[in-house]
Amino acid sequence: MPGIALVLMKAWAVGTPGPIDEHPLVEVARPVPEPGPGQVRVRVEACGLCRTDLHLAEGDLTPRRELVPGHEVVGRVEPLGEGGPAGRQLKRGARGATAPAPKL
């Protein structure tokens, strides 16, 4: 749409799974997501990869969808979605850590 700029973020995604020495992770650009109701967006400052992420990158496990590994992050709170407990408990700019969240 004219006049609307798409804001992108950098991420590392699994390109072609294979040994880590063959560099299966590739840098990609993705649209910055907007938080939904009761959600929060975190600007990632540091991210850890678990062994399952590495198994997926190396092709030992088959991903069910395109994979951007890393779900254990430290960062700063950015926009908050409308409603829900996040807006009452978190403030924009606060630093925090996330843990893997179950898919609801």
KAJO-V317310 format. One record per helix or strand. SS is the DSSP state (helix for helix, strand for strand). FROM is the first residue (numbers start at 1). TO is the last residue. If there is no record, write none. Layout:
BEGIN
SS:FROM:TO  SS:FROM:TO
END
This chain:
BEGIN
strand:8:14  helix:20:22  strand:25:31  strand:40:48  helix:51:58  strand:72:80  helix:86:89  strand:95:97
END
